[in-house]
Amino acid sequence: MQIDLVEFTASKAIFFLNPDADDVSSASKPLLSEGRSSITNALYRYMLRKRDAEEAGDRFGRLLLLGTVLATMAVEMKEAVLVADFFDQIKFSTFAKQLLFGIKQE
């Protein structure tokens, strides 16, 4: 699936603005949800301008379904890194642990 820069950027924003993420405050959830919805609608309108309705709808659906695949891959990669860290197969700096695992040293 060949996507252009606008589609790529919008899909990244849609996947990134996840109001259901664990570390999102309850006050931020509606703002993220509204922003995500706005970008999703803009992406669909953009695709409709470039293609006919049937092709745009199909392409839009396939692009959004890629998010599920990417999320699954990210979870599996994080699990593999956690296992490697647990068994001391890989040594991570404190900074890397904060980035990868969300572990904060008090």
Buried (B, 14 or more C-beta within 10 A) or exposed (E): EEBEEEBEEBBEBBBEBBBEEEEBEEEEBEEBBEBBEEBBEEBBEBBBEEBEEEEBBEBBEEBBEBBEEEEEEEEEEEEEBEEEBEEEEEEBEEEBBEEBEEEEEE
